């Protein structure tokens, strides 16, 4: 696993006299394979500078170079350079500059790329899918990424695979689909062992999968490796807005409060280095609020976050903080209901189940917390019943379902009985067949 966390060699200074350095290396497994080492090509040079700046945690410089690369002229007709606009869109997605990302994608598709190669087609679908996923259009995003991965795998364009695998892992984790999650984690680990470019996010989703499967102790090595490697931590924090808060939770569960403080310090530094990036400020506030038990910082993070899932996560943590105070029960319920609505929108089944249980513990009636903007669930199922039915239909045991939804196997059996009654089935086999026909 620690091959996911390979340190970078010495580097060259960033523009504008920044203190950080970008690694002085050629792409060993760059996201867009086919890098052209042509000093006379301005596009390739700017593309390279952009990728290496991002690799060192400087998203601002990465975006500046990426934007410039889309306007530079490539006189060599390099396929690599034709992918520069897609790299720009990928960085806009990481920065959660989603409207700018859509404008750039629309402009790119309007003028056409002039190339019909498998690499360009696969990259376009993966980048579009990642943008859809970040925007909250999860089903469409996963479908785009899946198709892009099929093309890339079929044609041997391996450098495109890790980014797609990361999206598929995150989608599966949010749906409590551990079989799919581990399938893509295995694929991701294989690519990491071959040294693909930009390992931090791969390490992070692998750690999340390990925690979901067997508890945080199973992810301890990766968590420690990510937090104690400054390069990996910087790269991760400017790539995934949910990473800082997740690392704080994980390190606190491990009793590693020094690592939690290191994470918050790094998140605050990233936000300070990128003052115009709301997503980094919100992520830093979320992480600090968790560490300090500061409800005001958690509320600030929830209100400012441009990422729908991350905003919901901050509201859930805010509710936990308010619950601990005792006298804030009403506000805690409202925060959980708001989080629940967002989790429902992005199809985060696992998170929905957890929040429903918290609302029940606070005495909130489930009927009062159903999100008004979501279509009615099939067969009149509640959210927990829907989650149980979905997992059981995939072949999971009651014990497996309970672990993934944070409820006992006896509670799973109770919900499963309700599912059988509402769907007019009498066995797991009938449930699976009916679910596939009417829900999936």
RAKA-V947058 format. One record per pair of residues at least 6 apart in sequence whose ideal C-beta (glycine too) atoms are under 6 Angstrom apart, sorted by sequence separation. I is the first residue (numbers start at 1). J is the second residue. D is the distance in whole Angstrom. If there is no record, write none. Layout:
i->I j->J d->D
i->I j->J d->D
This chain:
i->14 j->20 d->6
i->38 j->44 d->5
i->226 j->232 d->5
i->227 j->233 d->6
i->274 j->280 d->5
i->305 j->311 d->4
i->322 j->328 d->4
i->402 j->408 d->6
i->425 j->431 d->5
i->74 j->81 d->4
i->113 j->120 d->6
i->192 j->199 d->6
i->236 j->243 d->5
i->237 j->244 d->6
i->402 j->409 d->4
i->27 j->35 d->5
i->36 j->44 d->5
i->53 j->61 d->4
i->54 j->62 d->4
i->92 j->100 d->5
i->93 j->101 d->5
i->132 j->140 d->5
i->133 j->141 d->3
i->152 j->160 d->4
i->172 j->180 d->4
i->173 j->181 d->5
i->210 j->218 d->4
i->211 j->219 d->5
i->251 j->259 d->4
i->252 j->260 d->5
i->289 j->297 d->3
i->343 j->351 d->4
i->53 j->62 d->4
i->92 j->101 d->4
i->132 j->141 d->3
i->152 j->161 d->6
i->172 j->181 d->4
i->210 j->219 d->4
i->251 j->260 d->4
i->271 j->280 d->4
i->288 j->297 d->5
i->289 j->298 d->4
i->302 j->311 d->5
i->322 j->331 d->5
i->323 j->332 d->5
i->343 j->352 d->5
i->377 j->386 d->5
i->425 j->434 d->6
i->11 j->21 d->3
i->192 j->202 d->5
i->270 j->280 d->5
i->271 j->281 d->5
i->322 j->332 d->4
i->359 j->369 d->5
i->391 j->401 d->5
i->399 j->409 d->5
i->402 j->412 d->5
i->11 j->22 d->5
i->398 j->409 d->4
i->401 j->412 d->5
i->423 j->434 d->6
i->11 j->23 d->5
i->12 j->24 d->5
i->50 j->62 d->5
i->89 j->101 d->5
i->129 j->141 d->5
i->169 j->181 d->6
i->207 j->219 d->4
i->248 j->260 d->5
i->285 j->297 d->5
i->302 j->314 d->4
i->11 j->24 d->5
i->271 j->284 d->4
i->301 j->314 d->4
i->302 j->315 d->5
i->319 j->332 d->4
i->388 j->401 d->6
i->9 j->23 d->6
i->70 j->84 d->5
i->188 j->202 d->5
i->398 j->412 d->4
i->8 j->23 d->4
i->50 j->65 d->3
i->69 j->84 d->4
i->70 j->85 d->5
i->89 j->104 d->5
i->129 j->144 d->3
i->149 j->164 d->4
i->169 j->184 d->5
i->207 j->222 d->4
i->248 j->263 d->5
i->285 j->300 d->5
i->286 j->301 d->4
i->340 j->355 d->5
i->398 j->413 d->6
i->9 j->25 d->6
i->49 j->65 d->4
i->50 j->66 d->4
i->89 j->105 d->5
i->128 j->144 d->5
i->129 j->145 d->3
i->148 j->164 d->6
i->168 j->184 d->4
i->169 j->185 d->6
i->207 j->223 d->6
i->247 j->263 d->5
i->267 j->283 d->6
i->268 j->284 d->5
i->285 j->301 d->4
i->298 j->314 d->6
i->302 j->318 d->6
i->319 j->335 d->4
i->339 j->355 d->6
i->366 j->382 d->6
i->267 j->284 d->4
i->318 j->335 d->5
i->319 j->336 d->4
i->70 j->88 d->5
i->387 j->405 d->6
i->46 j->65 d->5
i->125 j->144 d->5
i->126 j->145 d->5
i->145 j->164 d->5
i->165 j->184 d->5
i->203 j->222 d->6
i->244 j->263 d->6
i->282 j->301 d->5
i->298 j->317 d->5
i->299 j->318 d->6
i->336 j->355 d->5
i->267 j->287 d->5
i->298 j->318 d->4
i->315 j->335 d->5
i->66 j->87 d->6
i->67 j->88 d->6
i->185 j->206 d->6
i->46 j->68 d->5
i->47 j->69 d->5
i->66 j->88 d->4
i->125 j->147 d->5
i->126 j->148 d->4
i->145 j->167 d->5
i->165 j->187 d->5
i->282 j->304 d->4
i->336 j->358 d->6
i->46 j->69 d->4
i->85 j->108 d->5
i->125 j->148 d->3
i->165 j->188 d->4
i->203 j->226 d->6
i->244 j->267 d->4
i->264 j->287 d->5
i->282 j->305 d->4
i->295 j->318 d->6
i->298 j->321 d->6
i->315 j->338 d->5
i->316 j->339 d->4
i->336 j->359 d->5
i->185 j->209 d->5
i->264 j->288 d->5
i->315 j->339 d->4
i->388 j->412 d->6
i->66 j->91 d->5
i->43 j->69 d->5
i->46 j->72 d->6
i->122 j->148 d->5
i->278 j->304 d->6
i->295 j->321 d->5
i->223 j->250 d->5
i->264 j->291 d->5
i->279 j->306 d->5
i->290 j->317 d->6
i->312 j->339 d->4
i->344 j->371 d->5
i->356 j->383 d->6
i->388 j->415 d->4
i->63 j->91 d->5
i->181 j->209 d->5
i->278 j->306 d->6
i->286 j->314 d->5
i->293 j->321 d->6
i->356 j->384 d->5
i->388 j->416 d->6
i->23 j->52 d->6
i->43 j->72 d->4
i->62 j->91 d->5
i->122 j->151 d->4
i->142 j->171 d->5
i->162 j->191 d->5
i->333 j->362 d->6
i->340 j->369 d->6
i->22 j->52 d->4
i->42 j->72 d->4
i->101 j->131 d->5
i->121 j->151 d->6
i->122 j->152 d->4
i->161 j->191 d->5
i->237 j->267 d->6
i->312 j->342 d->4
i->341 j->371 d->4
i->344 j->374 d->5
i->385 j->415 d->5
i->389 j->419 d->5
i->22 j->53 d->5
i->43 j->74 d->4
i->82 j->113 d->6
i->260 j->291 d->5
i->312 j->343 d->5
i->333 j->364 d->5
i->352 j->383 d->5
i->353 j->384 d->5
i->384 j->415 d->6
i->200 j->232 d->5
i->204 j->236 d->6
i->227 j->259 d->5
i->238 j->270 d->6
i->337 j->369 d->5
i->41 j->74 d->6
i->82 j->115 d->5
i->118 j->151 d->6
i->233 j->266 d->5
i->237 j->270 d->5
i->385 j->418 d->6
i->22 j->56 d->5
i->126 j->160 d->6
i->133 j->167 d->5
i->162 j->196 d->5
i->216 j->250 d->5
i->220 j->254 d->6
i->308 j->342 d->5
i->353 j->387 d->5
i->385 j->419 d->5
i->41 j->76 d->6
i->122 j->157 d->6
i->166 j->201 d->5
i->173 j->208 d->6
i->200 j->235 d->4
i->227 j->262 d->5
i->20 j->56 d->5
i->59 j->95 d->6
i->169 j->205 d->4
i->200 j->236 d->4
i->227 j->263 d->6
i->392 j->428 d->6
i->44 j->81 d->6
i->47 j->84 d->5
i->86 j->123 d->5
i->90 j->127 d->5
i->93 j->130 d->6
i->98 j->135 d->5
i->118 j->155 d->4
i->123 j->160 d->6
i->126 j->163 d->6
i->130 j->167 d->5
i->216 j->253 d->5
i->309 j->346 d->5
i->20 j->58 d->6
i->43 j->81 d->4
i->89 j->127 d->5
i->93 j->131 d->5
i->119 j->157 d->5
i->122 j->160 d->5
i->126 j->164 d->5
i->201 j->239 d->5
i->216 j->254 d->6
i->241 j->279 d->5
i->308 j->346 d->6
i->349 j->387 d->5
i->393 j->431 d->6
i->166 j->205 d->5
i->201 j->240 d->6
i->204 j->243 d->5
i->244 j->283 d->5
i->248 j->287 d->5
i->393 j->432 d->4
i->83 j->123 d->6
i->162 j->202 d->6
i->43 j->84 d->6
i->86 j->127 d->5
i->93 j->134 d->5
i->245 j->286 d->4
i->36 j->78 d->5
i->241 j->283 d->5
i->245 j->287 d->5
i->248 j->290 d->5
i->380 j->422 d->6
i->393 j->435 d->4
i->244 j->287 d->4
i->248 j->291 d->5
i->379 j->422 d->5
i->14 j->58 d->6
i->36 j->80 d->5
i->379 j->423 d->5
i->34 j->79 d->6
i->35 j->80 d->6
i->245 j->290 d->6
i->34 j->80 d->4
i->14 j->61 d->5
i->32 j->83 d->5
i->353 j->405 d->4
i->354 j->406 d->5
i->378 j->439 d->5
i->241 j->307 d->5
i->242 j->310 d->5
i->241 j->310 d->5
i->33 j->159 d->3
i->29 j->159 d->6
i->31 j->163 d->6
i->94 j->239 d->5
i->29 j->195 d->5
i->31 j->197 d->6
i->28 j->195 d->5
i->29 j->196 d->4
i->30 j->197 d->4
i->29 j->197 d->5
i->27 j->197 d->5
i->136 j->308 d->5
i->176 j->349 d->5
i->174 j->348 d->4
i->175 j->349 d->5
i->176 j->350 d->4
i->174 j->350 d->6
i->57 j->234 d->3
i->57 j->235 d->5
i->59 j->238 d->4
i->55 j->235 d->6
i->57 j->238 d->5
i->95 j->277 d->6
i->96 j->279 d->4
i->4 j->192 d->5
i->3 j->193 d->5
i->4 j->199 d->5
i->4 j->202 d->6
i->5 j->203 d->6
i->4 j->203 d->4
i->138 j->346 d->5
i->136 j->345 d->6
i->138 j->347 d->5
i->96 j->306 d->4
i->136 j->346 d->5
i->96 j->307 d->5
i->60 j->274 d->5
i->59 j->274 d->6
i->5 j->225 d->5
i->1 j->222 d->6
i->2 j->225 d->6
i->8 j->231 d->5
i->5 j->229 d->5
i->5 j->232 d->5
i->176 j->404 d->4
